[in-house]
Amino acid sequence: MKPTQLIQHGCCVSARSEALANWVDALQPVAEQLLNDTALAHWWRHGETWFAGVNVLPNDSSGSVNNGPSLGAELFTWIRRQVMLAAGESLALEPGQLSVVKSGYPQRDAQETEAAHRFRRNRDAAHVDGLLPVGEQRRRMPQEFHRFILAIPLQLSPAHAGPTVVWEGSHKLMQQAFADALRGIPEQDWPQTDLTDVYQRTRSEVFVRCKRVEVHVPPGACYLIHRLAVHGVAPWQEQAGDQGKLRSIVFFRPECDKRQDWLLRD
């Protein structure tokens, strides 16, 4: 079977759908409420210019929030085709992330090192999802095994307003590097396996070999990022009239049923 655009390039953009546009419209008051919820204030990072909002969205497995519209059968069909899911494989969504960037992103947090802040500004905080920093030394270990990353913009933001960045083809380099590093290690031991060195070395190779692409998609459309693709958020390049503006995206990252699928599928 011919590889899909997602599997070939590491990112793909959907056509606009009326169902998804309706979902975005219905979500607006929910997103505003979440942003203003004092119980969620701990999610504001980087000088309160980024609301990380991991798993704060109260959606069901279809994406419906508060009995509102689902994401729509058309979108789920497109996802299945791009990810190459078999007919019997489930596609249930976990609680979504509400990621909101303000003009001025990123400011430096008090506990953030200068090197980390510089990487965020100069390299878009480039990372692979699921490799979590563990322990005092923050060694990177694979502890979340996603199928894909689904990104749904909630408003028409300027192209310079902290767009998502993806390094085209980076998933292929990461997949090979992780497969080599994890060869012979039992799957149950993967979450305690330190991939920091191979991850950082391969990411440096990605910066040299892969094209950096900024993804700018209007509401009513969405995009998929390959689970192993290097991606991040570009700094907000401040322009006149930007003060007070937001760039809001909902992210879904369903888990793989099998860890081998995370590592080797496609």
C-alpha positions in Angstrom: 0.0 0.0 0.0 1.3 3.4 -0.9 2.4 5.5 2.1 0.1 8.4 3.0 1.2 12.0 3.1 1.5 11.8 6.9 3.8 8.8 6.7 5.8 10.2 3.9 6.3 13.7 5.2 5.5 13.6 8.9 2.7 16.1 8.7 -0.5 16.6 6.7 -3.3 19.2 6.5 -7.0 18.3 6.1 -9.6 20.1 4.0 -12.1 22.3 5.7 -15.1 20.5 7.1 -18.4 22.0 8.2 -18.6 19.5 11.1 -15.2 20.6 12.4 -16.1 24.3 12.0 -19.2 23.7 14.1 -17.1 21.9 16.7 -14.7 24.8 16.9 -17.6 27.3 17.3 -19.2 25.2 20.1 -15.9 24.9 21.9 -15.2 28.7 22.1 -17.0 29.4 25.4 -15.5 26.2 26.9 -12.0 27.3 26.0 -12.5 30.7 27.4 -13.8 29.3 30.7 -10.8 27.0 31.0 -8.3 29.8 30.3 -10.0 31.9 33.1 -10.3 29.0 35.6 -8.1 29.8 38.6 -7.8 26.1 39.4 -5.9 25.7 36.1 -3.7 28.8 36.5 -0.7 26.5 37.1 -0.7 25.6 33.4 0.5 29.1 32.4 4.2 29.0 31.6 7.0 31.2 30.2 6.1 34.4 31.7 2.4 33.6 31.3 2.7 33.6 27.6 1.8 29.9 27.1 -1.1 28.0 28.6 0.0 24.3 28.3 -3.4 22.9 29.4 -2.6 19.2 29.1 -5.7 17.0 29.1 -7.9 19.8 30.5 -10.6 19.5 27.8 -13.7 17.6 29.1 -14.4 15.8 25.9 -15.7 12.2 25.3 -14.0 9.7 23.0 -15.7 11.3 19.9 -14.4 14.7 20.8 -17.8 16.0 21.9 -17.7 18.5 24.8 -20.7 19.0 27.1 -22.9 17.0 24.8 -22.0 19.3 21.9 -21.1 18.2 18.3 -18.5 15.5 17.7 -15.5 16.1 15.4 -17.5 14.3 12.6 -17.3 11.1 10.7 -15.5 12.8 7.8 -12.6 13.8 10.0 -12.3 10.3 11.6 -12.3 8.7 8.1 -9.5 11.1 7.0 -7.5 10.3 10.2 -7.9 6.5 9.7 -6.7 6.8 6.1 -3.7 8.9 6.9 -2.6 6.8 9.9 -3.5 3.6 8.0 -5.6 2.2 10.8 -7.3 -1.2 10.0 -11.1 -1.3 9.9 -11.4 -2.9 13.3 -8.9 -0.7 15.2 -10.5 1.7 17.7 -10.0 5.5 17.4 -11.0 6.8 20.8 -9.8 10.3 21.8 -8.4 11.1 25.3 -9.1 14.4 27.0 -7.6 17.0 24.7 -4.9 19.6 25.4 -5.8 23.3 25.1 -2.6 25.0 24.1 -2.8 28.8 24.0 0.1 31.1 23.1 -0.1 34.9 23.8 1.7 37.7 22.0 5.2 38.0 23.4 5.8 34.2 23.6 8.2 33.0 24.9 9.2 34.9 28.0 11.8 33.3 30.3 10.5 31.7 33.5 12.5 32.2 36.7 13.4 28.6 37.0 14.4 28.2 33.3 18.0 28.1 32.4 19.4 30.5 29.8 20.3 27.6 27.6 16.8 26.2 27.7 15.2 29.6 27.0 17.7 30.1 24.1 16.7 26.7 22.7 13.0 27.6 22.9 13.6 30.8 21.1 16.2 29.7 18.5 15.0 26.1 17.9 11.3 26.4 18.6 11.6 24.1 21.6 11.9 21.2 19.1 11.0 17.9 20.6 9.4 14.4 20.1 6.3 13.9 22.2 6.3 11.1 24.7 9.9 11.3 25.7 9.5 12.6 29.2 12.2 14.1 31.4 12.8 11.8 34.3 14.7 12.4 37.6 16.8 15.3 38.7 18.9 15.0 35.6 15.8 15.1 33.4 16.9 12.1 31.3 14.6 11.5 28.4 12.7 8.2 28.5 9.8 6.9 26.3 6.8 6.9 28.7 3.9 7.9 26.4 3.2 5.9 23.3 1.0 8.0 21.0 -0.5 6.9 17.7 -0.5 10.4 16.2 -0.9 14.1 17.1 -4.1 15.8 15.9 -4.1 19.6 16.0 -7.2 21.7 15.7 -6.9 25.5 15.5 -9.6 27.5 17.3 -9.2 30.8 15.5 -7.6 32.4 12.5 -4.3 33.6 13.9 -1.7 35.5 12.0 1.0 33.4 10.4 3.6 35.0 12.6 1.7 34.2 15.9 3.6 31.3 17.3 2.9 28.7 14.5 3.5 25.0 15.0 6.8 24.0 13.4 7.5 20.5 12.0 10.8 19.1 10.5 9.7 17.3 7.4 10.9 13.7 7.4 12.3 13.8 10.9 10.1 10.9 12.0 12.0 8.6 9.8 15.4 9.5 11.4 13.9 9.3 14.9 12.2 6.0 14.2 15.4 4.3 13.0 17.4 5.8 15.9 15.0 4.6 18.5 14.6 1.2 16.9 18.4 0.7 17.0 18.6 1.9 20.6 15.7 -0.2 21.9 16.7 -3.4 20.0 16.8 -6.3 22.4 15.3 -4.4 25.3 11.9 -5.9 26.5 9.0 -3.6 25.9 8.1 -3.4 29.6 11.5 -1.9 30.2 11.2 0.9 27.6 9.8 3.5 30.0 13.0 3.1 32.1 15.3 3.2 29.1 17.4 6.4 28.8 17.3 7.7 25.2 18.6 11.1 25.9 21.9 10.8 24.0 20.5 9.1 20.9 17.6 11.5 20.9 19.7 14.7 21.2 22.2 13.4 18.6 19.5 12.5 16.1 17.6 15.8 16.7 20.9 17.7 15.8 21.0 15.6 12.6 17.3 16.5 11.9 18.2 20.2 12.1 20.8 19.7 9.4 19.0 17.3 7.1 15.3 18.1 7.4 13.3 21.0 6.1 11.7 23.2 8.8 8.0 23.9 8.0 5.7 26.3 9.7 2.1 25.0 9.8 -0.6 27.7 9.5 -4.1 26.3 9.2 -7.5 28.2 9.5 -10.3 27.0 11.8 -12.5 24.4 10.2 -9.4 22.5 9.1 -6.8 20.6 11.1 -3.5 18.8 10.8 -1.8 15.6 11.8 1.8 15.3 13.0 3.5 11.9 13.0 4.0 10.5 16.5 7.8 10.5 16.1 8.2 13.8 14.2 10.4 16.6 15.7 8.1 19.6 16.1 7.7 22.7 18.3 6.3 26.2 18.5 8.0 29.2 16.8 8.3 32.4 18.8 5.6 35.0 18.3 7.1 37.6 16.0 5.5 40.7 17.5 3.9 43.1 15.0 1.7 46.2 15.4 -1.7 45.4 16.8 -0.7 42.0 18.2 -1.1 42.9 21.9 -3.7 40.9 23.6 -4.1 38.4 20.7 -4.1 34.6 21.2 -3.2 31.5 19.2 -5.2 28.6 20.5 -5.0 25.0 19.4 -6.5 21.8 20.7 -4.2 18.7 20.6 -5.3 15.1 20.8 -2.7 12.3 21.2 -4.5 8.9 21.4 -2.3 6.0 22.8 -1.2 3.0 20.8 -2.6 -0.3 21.9 0.8 -1.9 21.4 4.2 -0.3 22.1 5.6 -2.0 19.0 3.2 0.0 16.9 4.6 3.2 18.4 8.1 2.2 17.5 7.8 0.3 14.2 4.4 0.7 12.6 4.6 2.3 9.1 
